[in-house]
Amino acid sequence: MAEIRTVAVIGAGAVGGTIAQFAALGCYRTILEDILPASLRRAQNSIRSNLDHSVTLGAISRPAADAALARVEFATTVEDAAREADLVIEAVPDELESKIEIFTLLDKISKPQTILACNTTSLSVTEIASVTYRRGKILGLRFSTANGRMERIELVRALETDDETIEACREFGQRIGLQVEVIEDGHVGIGRTTISNGPLPTNE
């Protein structure tokens, strides 16, 4: 099974920042990308604030929070973010043209074995995967919240997603403390993602 050590997140909005935060708490080297330096600064401040809040609530320890923050790196180009990643999670607005442009680029610049994940609630992952030469390594990831915190992740299997990709991402989801469910592309799942940065699980 493919081993995920480095996670890149493309897009530093609320969703991307929270995914990066969870990945860092899961002890992954995490690279958060956005073309706007101001967005990266906001994301960094938000992650720091959320970790501090979790420490105050007793959800995680101060050393765990500090270690998680230290695992987050920042990049202003997709190339810099994805070059060394084992898993790339795209977290840009849910527009087909934008997703296809990003996945075409990611397919060219990522390592051959890198898994590319599409964070979409309405688009066909199979259609997005069709523009790449690694269709077995493409899947969808849908994150959902309950009781004010992110608790569940759906792995959306596209037409050609291979079992190794599903199992690697199942392990990723479990390691960051989320319930994991595998669904087929086209299935109506958890709906539009709404992210909250509540107290987070950690692998201390």
N, C-alpha and C positions, 0 to 999 in steps of 0.2 A: 504494500500500500504506500502511496506517495506520502512523504512526511512533510508537514507544514511547519516551518520555523519562522518565516518572515511573511508578514501580511501587509499588503499595500491597500490603502483605501483612497479611491479617487473621488474627490469632492469633500470639502470641509464644512458643509452645512450642518444642520442639527443632526441629521441621520448619520452622515459620515463621521462626525466628531464622536458620536456615541458608540458607533461600531468600533472606531479606533480605541476608545476608552476600554471597551469590553475586551478587545484583543490584547491590549497591554496588560490588563488585569489577569488575562489567561496566560501570561508569561510569554507572549509572542513578541518578537521584534516587530514594531509597527511603524509604518511610514504613511503619513497622512499628506495627501496632495491637494493643492488648489492653486490655480493660476494667480489668485489674488492674495498677496501677502496679508492684507487686512483680514481676510477670512481665516487664514491660518492663525493669526494672532488671537482672533476671537475664539477659535476652537481651542487653542492652547490654554487660554484663560478659563474657558468653560470647563475643560477637563480638569484643570487644577482645582477650580472651585468645587466641582462635583466630588472629586476625591477627598478634598478637605471636609466636605459635608458628610461623606460616608464615614470618615474617621470620627467626626464629632458624634455621629449616631451610634458608633461602635460596630458598624458593619464590617469595617476592615481596620487593620492596624496602620499606624503611621509609617512603619517601614514598608509595608505592602503598597501603600499609596505612593510613597516616594519612589519605590522601585518601578511601579507602573508608569509614573510620569517620565522617568528616565528612559523607559523603553520606547517612547513615542518620538519619532523623528518627523521632520517636515520637509516637503519638497514642493517646488513651484512648477515642475514639469511632470507629465505622465511618464516620460522616459526615465527620469531619475527615480521616481517612486517604484516603477514596475520592474526595473532591470534585474534586481536581485530577489524579487518576491517569489514565494511558492504559491501564494494565493493572492489574487487581486480582486477586490470587491469594489465594483463601480457603484457610486452613490450620487448620481447626478439626476436632474429632473427627468421625469418619466416621459420622455419624448423619443420616439423611435429613431428619428434621424440622428439625434445626439448619441444615442446608445450605439447605433451602427458605426458611427464615426469613431467612437472611442474603442469599440471592440476590434475594428479593423486595425487601429494603431496598436492596441495591446497585443494582438496576435503577431504583429511584426517584431515588437521589441522585447516581449517576454521570453523567458527560457522555454524551450519546447515542452517541458513537463509542467509548466505553471498552470494552475487552475484559474480560470477566469469566471467570476461570479457576477451575475446581473441582479441588481436590487430593483425589481419591478413588481408592481401589483396588477398591471393591466396589459402588458405587452407579451408577445409570444417569445419565449426564450429560444425556442427552436428556430424562429426566423432570425433572431439576432445571432445565434450560433452559426447560421448558414453562411455568414460572410467571412468566417474564419476557416483555417486549415487544421483546427484542433477541436472539432465538434464534440469529441468524447470528453474533453476537459472543460466544457461549458455547462453551467447550471444556473438556476435562479436561486437567490436567497431572499426570503421575506421575513422581516423581523416584526414582532408584535409586542404590545404592552398589555399588562393586566395589573390592576391594583397600583397603578402609578409607576410601574417599572417594566423594563424589557424582560420578558420571561420565556418567549418561544421563538423558534426559528423554523421556517419551512424550507426544505431543500426541494427545489422545483426541477424535476428530471426532464430535460428536453429529449427530443426523439433519439438522439445519438449519445447522450450522456452515459459514460461507462460506470461500472460498479465501483471501480477504484476511486473515482472522483467523488461519488456519493459517500463512500465510507470515510474518505479523508475529511470531507466536510462535516460528516456526522460527528467525527472525533473533535473537530474544531468547535462545533456548536456545544458539545458536552463539556469541553474544556473551559469554555467561557461561561458556563453555568446556565445554559438555556435548555429547555425541552426541545427535542428535535423530532420533526415529522417529515417524511418524504412523500411528496405528491407528484402527480404527473402534470406536465405542461398543459395549460388549458383548464385545469381544475380551479374553481373559485375557492380561494383560500381565505387568509386572514384579512384581506382587504387592504386599503391604503395604510401605509405605515405611519404611525404616530409615535414618536420617540419621546421618552421621558428619561431624565438622567438621575433616577433615584439611587438609593444605596445599591451597590453592585456586589456580585459574588467575586471571590478571588481565590487563586491558587497560591496561597502563601507558602 
